[in-house]
Amino acid sequence: MSLQSLALIENWPVPTAAAGVVRADGTVLGTHGPADHRFPLASVTKPLAAYAALVAYEEGAVELDEPAGPPGATVRHLLAHTSGLAFDEHRTMSAPGERRLYSNAGFEQLGYHIAKATDIPFAEYLRQAVLEPLGMTSTSLEGSPAKDGVSTVADLLRFAAELQAPRLLDVRTVAEAMTVQYPGTKGVLPGYGHQNPNDWGLGFEIRGAKSPHWTGSSSSPRTFGHFGQSGTLLWADPDAQVAAVALADRAFGPWAVEAWPVFTDAVLAEVRG
């Protein structure tokens, strides 16, 4: 089966784009574009880093509610963007748990914390814990766990299948990661302004009732995932029982705000038949 909706990426004003859709059982419903082309992921790195953190939790290397990051913050706060750390600076802007301050610095502190706890550099821990077991051989972390991943559509479809039907983690751990942490917390969704509430799980953004949003108008509130400033996105919709990946090599901007929801709605409409 090949999805016609994926061909919409041909209309995107980008040099290179690739996309794919996968079911929970790992069935790839279709891909379009160079599925093995390696793209910088920007913040789509965060779900990969979060998954490695959850493996560390299940292995007993860290606890979700142990201290990490700024004073009073925990591993859970760092994963949920509520540690109070600034966006790209290692300085505190608010008390932990008060506001949803989207923070690259928070994910860098998370990577440091896990590396210290496991005595393994975080990029290597990610490789051993997530990438290697899932066969994501074209994926690597080239720096910050917040934004320096590089991957392909083919690899991320393997990850998207894992998110829908976990094999590396207990299904209860993944359910917790896709559950809103610190409900009612408001904050800015980068590129989309203030959202109240700004729902987030453990490393995964949860769609909820956010408007505007980068997913589609037909996406369920339970949809979770992430987008990146390099023109990348990954979402999984539990109600539709499907996940999509789209990678491009043009920075996020008005083109993406316009194109991504249309793409998502077209994929969902075709999958639902």
N, C-alpha and C positions, 0 to 999 in steps of 0.2 A: 504494500500500500504506500502511496506517495501523496502527501498533502499538498493540494494546489495553493493553499493559503500561505505556505512558506515562500512561494515565489514573490510575495509582496516585498521581500528584502531587495529585489532587483530595482525597485523604485526609490530606495533610500539614497540620499545624496552623500554616499560614502565610497571611498576607493575599493574596499573589500568588505564583504559581509558573508556570514554563514549562519544557518539556523537549523534547529532540529527539534523534534517532539518525541517524547518517550512515555510509555505507560509504566505503571508500578512494577509490572512483572519483567521489565527490561526490554519489552518489545518497542523497537524504534519505529514509529509510525511514518517517519520520513525525515530527510535532511535536504537542505538546499545550499548551494555554495560549497566552498572548500572546507569540508568537515574536519580535515586534518591540519588546517592552517593555524599556527600558534598566534594568538592575540594576547596583548597585555589586558589583564582582567580589571585593573583598578579595584574598586571596592567589591566586586564579585569574588575577590580573594577572601573576604571576611567570612562567608559561610563555610569555606574550606577550613579556615583557621578555627572557627567555632566548633566544627565537627571534630577536629583534632583535640580541642580542649575537652570535649565531651568524652572522647576516648580516654584521655588522661583522668577524667573524673571516674569513669567506670573501672579503670585500672587501679584506682585508689591513690594515684599520684597527687591529686588535688581534690578538695571539696568545693562545691559551688559556693558555700557560704563562709569560706575561710578568707581572712584578710588578704587583699591584693590591690595594688594601685595606691591611690591617695589615702590618707588616714580616714578610717571608717568605711572604706569601700571593700567590696568582696569580688571574687571571680564572677559571681552572678551579676553584680553591678557593671563590671567591665563588658561582659557579653551583651548586656541589655542597654548599653549606652546611657547608664544612669549613675556613673561613678563621679560625675561632676567635673571631669577633665575637659579641657577646651578641645576644639576640633582638631587642631594640628600642633598644639603646644602642650608640653607636660606641666601645665599649671591648672590649678583648681578654680572653677568658676562658680560652683554651687555645692551644697552638701549632698552626699550620696543619696540616691532615691528620690530626690526632689523634682528634677527636671530631666527630660530626654535630650541630653546634649550629645548629638552624634559626634563620635570622637575616634579619629584615627589613633590618637595618642593612647586611648584606652586599649585598643587592640594591640598596640606595641607593648604596653605594660603587661597585657595578658600573655603575649608571646614570651616575654622576658620571665614572667612568673612560672610558666610551664617549663621553659628551658632549665630554670634553676631547680624546679621540683624533680625533674626527670634526669637531669644531668646530661641532656641531649640538646644540641642547638635546635631551635624551633623548626626551622626549615627541614631538618633531617627527621625530627619527630613527626611532622606532617606527612613526610614521604612514607615513613614506616607505618604510621597509624591509619592513614587514609588512602593516599595515592597508590601505593604498591598493592594493598589488598584489593582495591577496586580495578586494578589494571590501567590506571591513569598514567601511562608511561610518557605522555607528551606534556605533562603538567609539572611545573616547578615553582618554588617560591624563591624569588631573586632578591629579596630584601625584606621590607616591612610586611608583617602579617596582616596589616590593614589594607594594603593596596598593590603589592608587588608580585602577585601571582601571574603566571603565563599559562595558558591552556588552549584547548581546542574544543569545538562543538562535540566531537566524538567522545572525548574524555568527560566533558561536563554532563553529557547525557547519561554516562555511567553513574556519576554522582547524583544526578536528578532521579534516577531509578532507585538508588540507595535511600534517598530522602523519603520516597514514597513507600518503600518496603525494606526497612533497615535489616542489614545482615551484620554490620560491624558493631552496631549498638543495640541495646535493649529497646524495644519499641516504646517502652514507657519513658525512657530518656529522651527519645526523639519527640514524643508527644509533649513533653515538658518544654522542649526547645521551641516548639511551635505554639506554645501557650503564652498569652500576654503576661509579661513580667511587669510588676508595678502598675497595675491597671489605673487608668485615668490620668496617666502622666502626659503632659503636653510638651511639645517641642517642635523644632523645625525639621522637616524632611528635606534634605538638600535638593535644591532645584524646584521644590514644590511648596515652599513656604511653611508657615505655622500650621500645625495640625493639632486639634484638640478633640479626642486624645490622639497621641502619636504612638500607636500600638507597635510593640516590638517584642519578640521572643528572646531566645538565647542565641544571638548572632544572626537571626533571621528577622527581616521586617515582615510584619503581619498587616495585610491590607486593611482589614476592619472596614470602617466607613469613611476612610480618607478620601478627600476630594479637594483639589485634583490629585490624580495618581497616575503612575507609569504603567499599571496593568490596565485591563479593559473594563468597560462599563458592565460587562457580563461576567467578570471575574467574581467568584464567591468571596465573602468577607474572610473566609478561612485561608484564602490564598496567601502563600508566604514565599519569600525569596529575597532577591537583592538586585540592584542595578549598579553599574560602575560609570565613573566619569569618562572612561575611555570609549563609551558607546556600547556597553555590554549589559546583558540582563539574563537572569535565571529566575523563573517562577514555577511553583507547583500548586495546582488547584485540587485540593482533596475531594471537592464535590464533583469535579469533572474527571477525577482519577487520571490526570495527565500532567506532564510538566514540559516546559519549553525552555530552550536556550537560544539566544541570538547574540552574536558577537560581531562587532564592527571596529573599524580603525579610524573613526572620527570622533572627536570629543563630544560628550553629551551637550546638547543645546536645544534650541527650538525645534530642530528637525526631529529629535528623538521624542520630545514632548508630543509632537504631532503624530509620529509614525508608530510608536510602540503600542498605544492602546488600540489602534486600528489593526495592527498585526495580531495582538492578543485576542481581540474579539473575533477575528477571522479564523484563527486557529481553533478557538473554542466552538464556534459555530460549526466548523467542518467536523471536528471530533465528535460533537454531539449529534451530528447528522440530521 
